[in-house]
Amino acid sequence: MKFLVAVLLVVCICSTKGHPIEEMNDLDLDASRSKSLERFNFHITENGTKFEQKIYIDRKKQLELFKSPAHNGNPDSEYMFDFEMNMTVSRIKENRVCHISPLPSDLPRPKSLAKGLNALSGSSKHNIQKVVNQWSVGPKVDKSKLRKEIRDFCGKFPVYRLEPFSLDSVSIGKTGRSKRATKKFILCNPGTPIGCNPNDWKLTCKVLQRAGTCVYYIYGCSLNKLTKQFDCRKKHQYDSIVCCDAAC
C-alpha cells in the first residue's frame, strides 16, 4: 500500500504571562463551586494574535481545566487533565465531541502547576517548545466508566478514544489483522473504493481542518538558586486528527 501523509511541525515564539483571577464563567463542572478551586489567566501571543487561556485547578479532585478561545484558524477548545484516572479529555463545542488521550508526561500535577503559575509575572518573551501530536479516532468510550466530573464536562457529547497516528496504524496487511487495522483511521469523505481489495488501497492522509485543539502549559519548574526565582519551561501542544482518502 502507498501512502501520502501530510505532516505539520512548527516552532513559534510567543509571549506568556500568568496571574490569578477572581471570577470564573461558563465552567461546566461541579468542581467550579468548590472554594478550593484556583483560577488563573494565561496571556499568550501566538504569531501576532493575543488571547487569554483560562486555567482552573482543583487539588482535592486532582483536576486541571484549560480553556482556549478560537484563534488563528483553530476552534475554541478545552482540556481537562485528570490525574486520578491518568487521562486527558479534550472538548470542542463546535464539533460537539469529546476525545480521550493519555496525560502529557511532563504536565505538572495540580499543586506544582499552581505554584508555577503563581510565580509567573511580567510580559517577557519566551521561546516556547511546540509539540504536534497526530491522532486517529478510535473506539467510542462507555461514559458510565468515567468519573462524574468527566461525564459532566462532556455532557451529551459522545466520547471517543484517540490513538496515535502512524503509517503502521493504517496499514492493511495479509496477516489477519485487517479488520482491526481499518479502525485505525477515519475516511475524509464518505464511501470506500469499489472494485479493488482493501489490501490494494492507496491512502492519501491529511489533517482535518477545524478539528485540532491546542493548549499551553508550563512544566519542569524549579527554583533558580542564582536568581532566587521560580523558573518554568513552556510548551505549546497541538493535537490534530488525521483522516484518509482511499483510492484503487
MIPA-434149 format. One line per 10 residues: number of its first residue (from 1); their letters; for each residue x, y, z of N, C-alpha, C. Coordinates in steps of 0.05 Angstrom, whole numbers. Example, Ala and Ser with C-alpha at 12.3 -4.5 7.8 and 13.67 -1.06 7.14 Angstrom:
BEGIN
1) as) 264/-114/156/246/-90/156/264/-66/156 ~ 257/-45/142/273/-21/143/258/1/157
***
This chain:
BEGIN
1) mkflvavllv) 17/-24/0/0/0/0/18/25/0 ~ 9/45/-14/24/70/-16/10/91/1 ~ 26/109/12/15/130/30/26/157/21 ~ 9/177/23/17/205/21/7/218/46 ~ 25/226/64/17/235/90/26/264/94 ~ 8/282/102/15/309/107/23/312/136 ~ 47/323/142/57/326/169/62/356/174 ~ 54/366/197/58/394/205/74/395/230 ~ 96/411/229/112/415/253/121/444/253 ~ 115/459/273/120/487/274/133/494/301
11) vcicstkghp) 152/512/301/163/523/326/156/553/326 ~ 144/563/347/136/591/348/148/604/372 ~ 150/631/371/159/647/393/135/662/404 ~ 128/659/429/104/670/440/111/685/465 ~ 92/702/474/94/716/499/74/705/518 ~ 81/699/543/63/688/562/64/702/588 ~ 42/703/602/41/715/629/18/702/644 ~ 23/694/669/2/682/684/-3/696/710 ~ -28/699/719/-34/711/745/-62/702/753 ~ -67/702/780/-93/693/790/-116/711/781
21) ieemndldld) -140/700/779/-164/715/773/-185/709/794 ~ -204/727/797/-224/723/818/-251/712/808 ~ -257/717/782/-283/708/772/-279/685/752 ~ -300/669/750/-300/647/731/-328/644/719 ~ -329/642/693/-355/639/680/-355/615/661 ~ -379/604/657/-383/583/637/-365/559/642 ~ -363/550/667/-347/526/673/-367/504/680 ~ -368/483/663/-389/462/665/-380/440/684 ~ -373/447/708/-363/428/727/-375/434/755 ~ -382/412/770/-390/417/797/-366/427/813
31) asrskslerf) -342/420/804/-318/429/818/-315/460/818 ~ -329/473/799/-328/502/798/-339/516/823 ~ -356/501/838/-368/512/862/-350/508/887 ~ -328/494/883/-310/489/905/-295/514/914 ~ -294/519/940/-279/543/949/-249/539/946 ~ -241/514/943/-212/509/940/-202/511/911 ~ -221/516/892/-213/518/864/-195/542/859 ~ -173/538/846/-154/560/839/-158/568/810 ~ -158/594/805/-164/604/778/-141/622/768 ~ -134/619/743/-112/634/731/-119/643/703
41) nfhitengtk) -107/665/695/-107/674/667/-79/670/656 ~ -77/660/632/-51/656/620/-51/672/594 ~ -37/694/593/-37/712/570/-17/703/549 ~ -26/699/525/-10/688/504/-10/705/479 ~ 12/707/466/14/720/439/25/699/420 ~ 8/690/401/16/669/383/15/680/354 ~ 38/682/342/40/692/314/26/718/311 ~ 29/736/330/17/762/329/-11/764/341 ~ -23/742/346/-50/741/357/-49/739/388 ~ -63/758/401/-63/757/430/-89/745/440
51) feqkiyidrk) -87/727/459/-111/716/471/-105/707/499 ~ -126/699/513/-123/691/542/-133/663/546 ~ -116/646/556/-123/619/563/-130/618/593 ~ -153/607/600/-161/606/628/-154/578/639 ~ -145/578/663/-136/553/676/-150/551/703 ~ -161/528/709/-174/522/735/-162/497/747 ~ -155/498/772/-141/476/785/-157/468/810 ~ -162/443/813/-174/431/837/-155/410/848 ~ -141/418/869/-121/400/881/-135/376/893 ~ -158/380/906/-171/358/920/-180/336/901
61) kqlelfkspa) -191/344/878/-201/325/859/-180/318/838 ~ -156/330/840/-134/324/821/-143/329/792 ~ -155/353/787/-164/360/761/-152/387/753 ~ -146/390/727/-138/416/716/-154/420/691 ~ -165/444/688/-181/451/664/-168/475/650 ~ -163/472/624/-151/493/608/-172/501/586 ~ -178/526/583/-197/535/563/-184/556/545 ~ -184/551/519/-172/569/500/-193/578/480 ~ -194/604/474/-213/614/454/-204/608/426 ~ -222/611/407/-215/607/378/-193/627/371
71) hngnpdseym) -173/618/356/-152/636/348/-137/623/324 ~ -127/640/306/-110/632/284/-121/608/269 ~ -147/607/264/-160/586/249/-167/561/265 ~ -160/561/291/-167/539/309/-192/545/324 ~ -210/525/328/-234/529/343/-228/532/373 ~ -247/543/388/-243/543/417/-242/515/427 ~ -225/510/446/-220/483/456/-216/483/486 ~ -222/460/498/-220/457/527/-207/430/533 ~ -189/431/552/-175/406/560/-180/402/590 ~ -189/378/597/-189/371/625/-168/349/630
81) fdfemnmtvs) -150/355/648/-128/336/654/-136/323/681 ~ -140/297/680/-149/282/703/-126/264/713 ~ -115/272/736/-92/257/747/-101/234/764 ~ -127/231/769/-137/208/784/-140/185/765 ~ -150/190/740/-154/170/720/-132/169/699 ~ -113/187/702/-90/189/684/-98/191/655 ~ -114/212/649/-123/216/622/-128/245/616 ~ -126/252/591/-133/278/580/-160/276/566 ~ -178/295/572/-204/296/558/-206/323/545 ~ -207/323/518/-209/348/504/-237/351/492
91) rikenrvchi) -247/375/492/-275/380/483/-275/404/463 ~ -288/400/441/-293/421/421/-323/425/419 ~ -333/446/430/-362/451/429/-372/453/401 ~ -356/466/383/-364/469/356/-370/443/342 ~ -354/422/349/-358/396/336/-374/377/354 ~ -382/386/378/-399/370/395/-387/342/401 ~ -362/341/409/-349/316/413/-328/318/435 ~ -323/297/449/-301/295/468/-282/273/459 ~ -256/277/465/-236/257/458/-219/251/483 ~ -211/226/486/-194/218/509/-167/209/498
101) splpsdlprp) -146/219/511/-118/212/504/-101/211/529 ~ -77/201/528/-60/199/552/-53/227/563 ~ -46/228/588/-36/253/600/-8/259/589 ~ -2/285/584/25/292/577/44/284/599 ~ 66/271/592/84/261/613/98/282/630 ~ 100/307/619/114/328/633/95/349/646 ~ 69/344/644/50/363/655/51/362/686 ~ 55/384/700/56/384/729/29/376/742 ~ 30/363/764/6/357/779/-5/384/791 ~ -30/384/799/-43/409/807/-27/426/827
111) kslakglnal) -15/415/847/-1/431/867/23/445/854 ~ 38/430/838/62/442/825/54/462/803 ~ 32/456/788/23/475/768/15/501/780 ~ 0/500/802/-9/525/815/15/541/825 ~ 35/528/836/58/541/845/73/555/823 ~ 75/542/800/89/553/777/74/577/765 ~ 47/575/763/31/596/752/31/621/770 ~ 31/616/796/33/639/815/60/653/813 ~ 80/639/804/107/651/802/111/667/776 ~ 94/662/756/97/676/730/89/705/734
121) sgsskhniqk) 104/723/723/98/751/724/112/765/701 ~ 103/790/696/115/805/674/105/796/647 ~ 116/808/626/107/801/599/131/796/580 ~ 152/785/592/176/780/576/170/757/556 ~ 185/757/534/180/737/513/196/711/520 ~ 184/689/513/197/663/518/196/647/492 ~ 218/631/489/217/611/467/200/587/478 ~ 179/581/464/161/560/473/163/537/455 ~ 168/514/466/170/489/451/142/481/441 ~ 140/476/415/114/467/404/116/437/397
131) vvnqwsvgpk) 97/422/406/95/393/400/69/388/386 ~ 71/374/363/47/367/347/42/337/350 ~ 19/331/360/10/303/362/-10/297/340 ~ -7/275/326/-26/267/306/-40/242/315 ~ -67/244/314/-84/222/325/-103/212/303 ~ -111/187/306/-134/177/292/-156/171/312 ~ -181/172/304/-203/168/322/-207/139/327 ~ -207/130/352/-210/102/359/-239/96/367 ~ -242/76/384/-269/67/391/-284/87/410 ~ -310/85/410/-327/101/427/-324/91/456
141) vdksklrkei) -324/109/475/-319/103/503/-346/101/518 ~ -348/81/535/-372/78/552/-369/98/575 ~ -386/119/574/-383/141/593/-390/133/621 ~ -404/111/625/-410/102/652/-385/94/667 ~ -363/88/653/-338/80/666/-320/104/672 ~ -330/129/665/-314/153/671/-324/165/697 ~ -307/181/710/-316/194/735/-336/216/729 ~ -351/224/749/-373/242/746/-364/269/733 ~ -341/279/742/-331/305/732/-327/304/702 ~ -318/282/691/-313/279/662/-340/276/648
151) rdfcgkfpvy) -358/261/660/-385/258/647/-399/285/646 ~ -396/301/668/-409/328/668/-395/346/647 ~ -369/344/645/-354/360/626/-363/355/597 ~ -366/330/590/-374/323/563/-404/324/558 ~ -420/323/579/-449/325/576/-460/304/558 ~ -475/313/538/-487/295/518/-469/288/495 ~ -445/300/494/-427/295/472/-417/266/474 ~ -414/253/451/-401/226/451/-371/229/458 ~ -360/208/469/-332/208/477/-318/186/461 ~ -296/193/447/-280/174/432/-252/174/442
161) rlepfsldsv) -239/150/441/-211/148/448/-194/154/424 ~ -173/170/428/-155/176/407/-131/157/408 ~ -122/149/384/-99/131/382/-78/144/365 ~ -52/141/372/-31/154/357/-32/146/328 ~ -30/166/310/-30/161/282/-2/156/272 ~ 2/135/256/27/129/243/22/114/218 ~ 42/111/201/38/95/177/29/66/183 ~ 41/55/204/34/28/212/5/26/220 ~ -6/47/232/-33/45/243/-54/44/221 ~ -47/51/196/-67/49/175/-60/28/155
171) sigktgrskr) -39/12/160/-32/-9/141/-52/-32/143 ~ -57/-44/121/-76/-67/120/-61/-90/107 ~ -49/-106/124/-33/-128/113/-49/-153/110 ~ -35/-175/104/-48/-201/99/-42/-220/122 ~ -43/-208/146/-37/-224/170/-61/-230/187 ~ -85/-224/176/-109/-228/191/-116/-205/210 ~ -101/-183/208/-106/-160/225/-121/-138/211 ~ -131/-143/187/-143/-122/171/-167/-110/184 ~ -184/-126/197/-208/-115/209/-201/-96/231 ~ -181/-102/248/-173/-85/269/-159/-60/258
181) atkkfilcnp) -142/-64/238/-127/-42/227/-144/-21/214 ~ -166/-29/200/-182/-10/186/-196/9/206 ~ -198/3/231/-210/21/251/-190/42/260 ~ -166/41/251/-145/60/260/-146/86/246 ~ -163/90/226/-165/116/213/-194/121/205 ~ -200/146/200/-226/153/190/-224/164/162 ~ -245/160/146/-245/170/119/-252/199/118 ~ -238/214/102/-244/243/99/-271/247/86 ~ -277/230/67/-302/231/52/-317/205/55 ~ -344/205/55/-359/180/58/-355/162/34
191) gtpigcnpnd) -358/137/38/-355/117/16/-327/106/14 ~ -325/82/4/-300/68/0/-297/60/-29 ~ -273/57/-38/-268/49/-66/-282/23/-73 ~ -293/21/-97/-306/-3/-107/-289/-15/-129 ~ -286/-41/-128/-272/-55/-149/-243/-62/-143 ~ -234/-58/-118/-207/-66/-111/-207/-76/-82 ~ -188/-93/-76/-185/-104/-50/-174/-83/-31 ~ -183/-81/-6/-172/-62/13/-142/-64/16 ~ -130/-87/11/-101/-90/13/-87/-74/-9 ~ -102/-66/-30/-90/-51/-52/-97/-22/-51
201) wkltckvlqr) -111/-13/-30/-119/15/-28/-94/33/-27 ~ -96/56/-40/-76/77/-37/-88/99/-20 ~ -76/105/2/-87/124/21/-73/151/19 ~ -88/172/18/-77/199/20/-88/211/46 ~ -70/215/65/-78/223/92/-72/252/97 ~ -89/266/112/-85/294/117/-97/301/144 ~ -90/325/154/-100/335/179/-128/347/174 ~ -147/339/190/-174/350/188/-174/380/197 ~ -187/397/181/-190/425/188/-211/428/210 ~ -206/448/228/-225/455/249/-230/432/268
211) agtcvyyiyg) -212/413/269/-215/390/287/-192/388/307 ~ -172/406/303/-149/405/321/-154/422/346 ~ -139/416/367/-141/431/392/-113/438/401 ~ -110/459/416/-83/466/427/-85/476/455 ~ -63/473/469/-62/481/497/-34/490/504 ~ -31/510/521/-5/519/531/-3/511/560 ~ 20/501/568/24/496/596/54/499/603 ~ 59/501/629/86/503/639/94/476/651 ~ 120/471/652/130/445/663/159/449/671 ~ 170/429/684/198/429/693/204/453/711
221) cslnkltkqf) 186/460/728/190/483/746/210/477/768 ~ 228/495/774/247/492/795/257/519/805 ~ 268/519/828/279/544/840/307/550/829 ~ 310/573/817/336/582/807/353/592/830 ~ 374/578/837/390/586/861/404/612/857 ~ 410/620/833/423/646/828/405/670/830 ~ 382/668/817/363/690/817/343/688/840 ~ 341/665/853/322/660/874/293/662/864 ~ 290/657/838/263/657/826/255/629/817 ~ 229/626/815/218/600/807/216/600/776
231) dcrkkhqyds) 232/584/763/233/583/734/217/559/723 ~ 203/563/701/188/542/688/193/543/658 ~ 193/520/646/193/518/616/165/518/606 ~ 161/526/581/134/528/570/131/510/545 ~ 107/499/542/102/482/519/75/489/507 ~ 75/487/480/50/491/464/44/464/452 ~ 23/451/461/16/425/450/-7/428/430 ~ -3/418/406/-25/419/386/-32/390/379 ~ -58/384/382/-68/357/376/-85/358/351 ~ -76/344/330/-91/343/305/-102/315/300
241) ivccdaac) -124/314/286/-137/289/278/-133/285/249 ~ -124/261/242/-118/254/214/-140/237/202 ~ -147/243/177/-165/227/162/-152/218/136 ~ -163/199/122/-150/188/98/-171/185/76 ~ -163/191/51/-179/184/27/-168/159/15 ~ -185/141/8/-177/115/-4/-184/114/-33 ~ -165/104/-49/-170/100/-78/-157/74/-87 ~ -167/64/-110/-156/39/-121/-129/45/-135
***
